[in-house]
Amino acid sequence: MEQVFECLMPYINNNDDLNSVSLVSRRLYELDSLTRKHVTVHVHYAPTPSRLSTRFPNIESLTLKGLAFELTSPSIQVTPWIRELDVSFKRLKELCIRNMFVCNSDIELLARKRGNDLSVLKINKCHGFCEDGLMYVSKYCNHLKTFFVDQYYDDIEDEDDIENDEDNIEKDEDNIEKDGKWLHELAMNNKVIESFHFDDNPFAFDVEGITLLAKNCSKSLVSLKITPCSLIDLRDAFRHAIRLEKIDSAFCVEDMESVDFIFPPNMCRLGILDLPVTSFTSLLPFANQLRELNLRCVSFGVICQCFLFERCPNLEVLYTEDGCGDKGLQVIGQFCKNLRKLTHDGHDARVSHMGLIALAQGCSNLEYLKVSIVDISNEAMECIGTHLKNLRNFCMELVVGNRITDLPLDNGIQAMLMGCSKLERLDIRLCRGGLTDVGMGYIGKYGHKLRYLGLTNAGESDAGLVELSKGCPKLRKLKLECCPFSVEAVSTFVFNIYSLRYVYGCQMDRTKKQAVMVIGIDKKPSKDAFKKIDDVPAVEGFSEALDFGISCLVKC
């Protein structure tokens, strides 16, 4: 049997499957250690970096994640991990850092020591560095194919808790000269970039730098996401980037057809922050070849938006804010038959259960569906279960709940889960009375593959959470908001679901102050150990207790 697994091990890519195989015998454990290629580390309860390098010395891809829920600014330093990268993980080619505190010195050490080895570097939702740090990447990482710096976390309230070296005090942005020279340096030193994403950051860049990057990487660049920037300003870059397929987060100006502007010939993925009605027709010649479309803050009406959807029969991914209501979903269901992922968002939602039914009947290939609605029914949920057999991720937010008469949704949830047997992520945000304890039991009974579950205004009592805990054998993350469950019920749930790693709870207490609790579970402690969570003081801000393998955060 071990010889069979040894032959199959290189072809097993799922980390859960690899974890199971490594438990079979000592030999397979050692084989997994030597052959594992990718590891994701949740650093807030992870062992020391040296433990990871001992366990998996040959990984080629590493993802470091901070807190799963963004309750505080990223405060976990990446420094010890970067220092470990200096001496270990010699085969590492891809590094992703998310929700962590990253100093300029961290980036400098990484770039100087491992810059020639890295082909992928992603820094997402981090803070602590400035353009000096980006300059180190530009100088020393000369073989990058993917470089992302997205969503710099700039909302820092209390930095006293973060211990920094005196050499890193220059991170204060008020004292940094933002000249964008790092982008020119990157364009001069790197000729093989395929994906460059620079979105939602305070750092400077100029159009000349983007044009130079497109010129020097003309044979490789296929994805460009940069904001804020006008499509008109990128026209010279588009002339050089002949292989460019994705453009995201740029905005249109008025009357684009009146200027000398041409989209790249291979463009099939487009994201636009603002599209005036006067520039609407400039998209039509390429609509037929679009596979991804992201429309945000568009200023044209229902007729134009539906007209555009009708001319995008090959769409596979669509993000749109709710400007068309049920009519928009009906058009999407009728013309976009290849759609796999749909985000239909917006604060002024006008979609009802009728639009959801039309969408489910028309787009049977949907794997991801996120929708904001004003009305929902059991019939719509049953329709989703009947038609969307490939659905893996479903998020439904009820924006206005006073119009709904078909509650609770117990039977609809049951039918949806029975039909959508591949569902791994479920997030339903309802009004009070939207789901009873019986419905909670249905989620537990039929949510066989659920790994993430988010519930708002669900359940009636602790009995509902107990029923839920009888199922969901693969659940890893649970998020509860405005649900009537006690800490005792949550503790019982934790010990009934062995796979659980995170519990997030948010509800209103008697004083009408919001109480938030996040529990990160490193290992299964005793129930007596879990009860110690009750003793964690509720203080202003956050208090953290690390005991018996449990990390708990409490906010008042």
N, C-alpha and C positions, 0 to 999 in steps of 0.2 A: 504493500500500500504506500509506504514512504517513497519508493522508487517512482511510483505513478505521480505522486504529488511533486516530486523533484522535477519531473518532466513538464508538469503543467504550471508550475510556479511562475515562470516568465510570462505566461499568458493571462494571469489573474491580475486585473487592474483595479478591482474594487477593494478599498482598504478594509471594509468590514469582512469581506471574504478572506483576505490575507490574515486579519486578526484571528479568525476562526481556525484557519489552517495552522497558524503558529501555535495553537493550543493542543494540537494533536500529539506532538512528541517533541522532545528536546532537539532532535535532528531538524525537524521542520521549523522550529523556532529559530535555530541558528541559520537555516537557509533563508528564512524571511528576513533576518537581520542583514544578510549579505546582499540580497537581491531587491529589497524595497527601493523604489525609485522616487516616490513622492510621499511627503509627510506634512500634515497640517497640525500645528501646535497651538493650543489655546494657552497662552503664556501666563494667564493670571492664576492658574493652578498647576502649571507644568513643572516637571522636575528641572533640575539644573541643566543648562545647555550641554554640559559634558556627559550627562546621562543619555541624552539623545544621540550624541555623536558615537557613544559606545554601542548603543542599541542599533542604530542604523548608520553605519560609517560611509556607505556608498550612495546615499541619496543624491539625486540630480535636481530635485525640485523641493523647495521648502517654503511653507506659508506660515507666517507668524501672526496670530490674531490676538488683539486685546479683548476687552470686555465685549460680550456678545450684544449687550443692550447699552445704548449710548446714554447712560445716566450721568456720567461725569466726563470731563475732558480726558483724552488719552494720557494717562499718567504712568503707565508701565514703560520703563526705559528699555530700549532695544540694545543698549550697550553691551551687556554680557553675552548676548547672542552674536553680535558682530565680532566680539573678541574671540568667540569660539570658532566662528567662520575663518578667522585668520590662521588657525592652527589645525582645523579639522574640515570635514566635508570637502575633500579635495576634488570631488567630481561634480560639485554643485554648479548648475548652469542657470537655474531659475530661482529668484527670490521675490516673495511678495510679503510686504509689511503692512498691517492694517490696524488702525486704532491704537497706535503706540506713540511714545515720545521719542523722536529721532533727532539727535544733535548733529551739527555740522561735522564734528569729529568722528561720529559714527559713519557718516557717509564717506568721509575722507579715508578712514581705515578700510572700509569695504572697497572703495574704488581703487586705492593704491595696491591692496593685496590681492583682490579677486576680480578686479575690473576686466582683465583680459579673458577671464573664464565665463563671465556672465553674458547670457544672451537675452535674458528676460529680467527686468527690474520693475516692480510695481510698488509704489508708495501711496497708500490710500487712507484717507481720513486720519492722517497723522499731523503732528505739529512739533515745533522746536527747532526747525532748520530754516535756512534762508537761501538766497541765491548763491551764497558762497558754497553751500553744500551741493547745489546743482552744478556748480562749476567743476567740482571734483569729478562728478559723473561724466561731464562733457570731456574732460581731459583724459581720463584713464579708462573709461568703459568704451572701448573702441569697436566692440563686436556686438553691441546691443541690437537685437531685432525687435524687441518690444520694450518701450519705456513709457510708463504711466506715472503721472503725478496728479492725483485726483482728489478733490474735496479736502483741501487743507483745512484742518480744524483751527479756526481763528477765534473761537468763543471761549477764552480762557478766563475763569473767574479767580482761581486760586492756584498760583504756581509755587507757593511756599512749600507745598508738599513734595515738590520734585527736586531732588538733589542733583545739582549740576556742578561740573568742574568750573573753576574760575576761567578757564580758557574758552568756555562756551557761553559766556555772558553776552557775546555779541549777537545772540539770537534775537534780541529785542528788535522788532521790526522798525520801530521808530528811528533807530540809528542806522538802518541799512540803506545804502544807496541802490535803488532798483534801476538797473540800466539794461538788463536783458542780454548782457554779453555772453551769458552761459549758453544761450540758444545758438548764437553764431559759432561758438566753440564746438558745440555738439555737432552742428552741421559740417564743420570743417574736418572733424576727427572721425566721424562715423559715416560709412557709406552703405550700410546694409539694413538700416531701420525699416521695418515692415509696418509697425503700428506705433504711432506717437499720439498719446492722449495727455492733454494738459488742460484740465477743466476745473473751474471753481477754485482758483488759487489767487493769492495776493501778489504773486511774483510777476515781474515785468517781462514782456517779450515784444518784438516788433514784427511787422509783416515781412520785412527784408530777411529776417532770420528764418521765418517759415518758408519763404521762397527759396532761400539757399538750401535748406534742408530738403525740400522737394526736388531741387535740381541735382544735388549730390546723391540722393537716394531714389532717383527717378526709376531705376530698374527694380526696386524692392518695395517702395512705399505703397501700401494698399489700404491703410486705415489712418484717418486723421481726425482727431477730436480736439478742438481748441476753442476756448471762449474767454472773454468776449471778442468776437471778430466777425466782420462782415464778409459775406460771400464775394462781394465785389472786390474787397481787398485781397482775396485769395486767388483771383483770376490768373495772376502770373504763376503762382504755385501750381495751379491746375494744368497749365500748359506744359509744365515739366513732368508732373507726376502722371505719366501716361497709364500706369497700372492702378491708379487710385480707384478703389471700390466703395469705400465708406467715408462719408463726410458727416460730422456730427457737431452739434452745439453752436453752429454759426447762425447768423441772422440775416434776413433779407432786407433790402432797402426798397424804397418805392420805385416802381417802373424799371425793373431790372432788364426788361427787353429793349429799353432804349439805350443801353450801354453795351460795350463790347464784352460780353460775358458768355462763356460756354462751359457747361458742365463737363467733367472728364468722361470719356466715351464708355468706360467700364463701370460707371457709377451704378450701384444696385442697392446701396444702403445709405439712407439720407436722414439726418436729424436737423431740424430747424427750430430755433428758439422763437422766431417771429416771422410770420409770412403775411405781408399786406395783400389785400385783394388785388392791387394793381400789378403785383408780381406773381399772382397765382398761375397764370397761363405759362410761365417759364418752366414749370415742372411737367406740364402735360406731355412734351415729346419723350420724356424718360419714364413716364408713369408705368408703362407696360413692362419695363425691365426691373422695376424696383422689387426687391425682396424684403427689405426692412424700411419702415417709415416711422419717424418720430416727429410728431407735430405738437409743439408747445406754444401757447400764447398766439395762436393764429387769430387773425382779425377778420377773416371772411366768414360769411354766414352759412346756414344749413345747406343751401342749394349748392354752393361751390364745394363745400367739404364732401358732400355725398357724390357730387360730380367727379371729384378726384378719386374717391374710393372705387367708383365704377370702372375707372380706367387703370386700376392696379390689380389685375387678376392673379398676379404671381406673388403677391404679398405673403410672407411667412411670419413676419414680426411687425406688430403695429402698436404704437403708443399714441393715444389721442385724448385730449381733454374733452369732456362732455359738452359739445356744442350743438349736437343734433338730436339728443334724446333717443327714443325708440326708433325713430326713422334712421338714424345713423347705424344702429346695430342691425336693422333689417337689411340695409344696403350692404353692409359688410358680410352678413350671412348669405346674401344672394350672389355676390360677385367675388368675394375673396375666399375661395374654396380651399386654398392651400394654407390658410392661416394656422400657425402652430402656437403663437404667443400673442396675446392681446391684453394691453393695459388700457382700460377705458376709465380715466380718472377725471377729477374736477370737483371743485367746491360747490358748484351749483348744479348738482346732478339732476338729470331729468329722465333717467332711464327707469322703467318699471319692469315688472315681471314679463310683460308682453315682449319687450325688446330682448330680454334674456332668452326667452323661448325661441324667438326667431333666430338668434345667434347660434344657439345650441343645435337647432335643426339644420342650419346651413353650413356651419364650420365644424364638421365632425372630426377633424384632425387636431383640434386644439389640445395642447399639452399644458399651457399656462394661461390662466384667466384671472385677471384682477379687475373688478368692476365696482363703481360706486352707484348706488341705486336709491330710489325714493320709495319703492314698493316691491314686495317680494311675496311669493306664494309657494305653497307646497307643490303645486303643479309645475312651476318653473324649476324647482329643485329636482323633481322626478324627471323632467325633460333633460336636464343635464346628465343625470345618471343613465338615461336611455340612449343618448346620442354621443356623449363625449367619453368614449371608452379609453382614450389615451391620456386623459387628464391626469397630470401629476401634481399640479400646483393650483390651488383655487383660493382666492381671496375675495370676499364680498363685504363691502362696507355699506351699512344702512345709514344714509345721510339724514333723512327725515323719517321718523317712525310713527307719526300720528295718523298716517293715511292707511296703515296696514290693518286689514281685517282678518286675514288668513293666518292666524297665529294660534298655537305655537307651530314651529317648523319641524316637529319631531319626525313625522312621517316622511316629509320631504328629505330631511337629512339622511334618514335610513335608506330611502330609495337611491339617493345620490351616491352614498358610500357603497351600496351593493352593486351599482352599475359601474362606478369609477374605481375599479379594483386596483389600479396602478397609483392611486393618489398617495403622495408622500408628504405634502404640505397643505394644511387646511387652516384658514384664518377667516372666521365669520364674526363680524361686528354687528350685533343686533340691538334692538331696543329691549326694554324690560318685558319679560314674558315671551321672548323669541324662542327660547329653548328650555324645556323642563328637564327634570331629573331623568325622565324616560328617554329623552333625546340624548342626554349625556351617556346613558347606557348604550344607545345605538352606536355612538361614536366609538366607544370602547369595544363593542362586539364586532363591528364591521371595519374599523380602521386598522386593518392588519398591517399595512405598510406605512402608516403615518410615522414620520420622523419629526415633524414640527406641527404643533397644534396651538392656535391662538383663539381665545374665546372672550367675547365681550358681552356682558349682560346675559350670561348663560347659566342655567341651573336654578334650582330653587332652595337647595339645602346641601349640607355636607353629604347627604346620601347620593347626590348626583355625582360628586367627585369620586365617591367610593365605587359606584357603578362603572365610571370611566376607567378606574384603576384595574378593573378585572380584565381589560383588554389592552390594545395598543402595545404589543410586545416590542416594537422597534422604536418607540417614542424617545427622542433625545431632548427636545426642547418644548416646554409648556409655558404659555403666556396667558395670564388671566387678568382681565380688567373688569372692574365693577361686577364681580361675581361674589355671591354670598357664601364664601367658603372660609372656614376657620384655619388657623395655623395647624391645628391638630389634624384636620382632614388633609391638608397639604403634606404633612409629614407621613401620614399613612400612604398617600399616593406615591411618594418618593420611594418607599420601601417595597411597594408592590410592583413598580416598574423598574426593573434592574438596569435597563438601558438608558434611563433618564440622566441628563447631564446638566440641564438648566431648568430652573423654575423662576418665573417672573410673575409677581403678584402686585396688583394695584387696585385699591378700592378706597371709598370714602369712609372715614371713621366718624365717631359721634360728634367730634368738634369740627367736622367739615374740612379737615385738613387732609391733604392727599398723603396716603401712606404707600410707600413702594418697598418691595422686598425682592431681592435677587439672590438666588442660591445657586452657586456653582458646585457641583458634586464631583469630587476627585475620585472617591472610592466609596464603597458602601460601608458606612459606619454602623454602630449599633443604634437602636431607637433612642436609648438614653442619651447618646451623644447628640442626636438631632434635636432633642428637646431643649438642649442648651441654647438653641436659637432664641427661645423666649426670653432669655436673660440679656440679649444684646440691647443696649440702651438706644433709645430713639433720640438722637441729638440733631441739632441743626446741621444740615449738610449730610455727610455720609460717615458712618462708622463701619469699620471692617473687622470681622472676627474670623480668624483662621484656626480651626480646631477640629480634630477628628476627621480630617479630609473634607471639611465643608467650608466654603467661602460664602459669607452672608453680607449683604449690603442693605442698610436701612436708611430711608430718607423720609423726612417729615415735611 
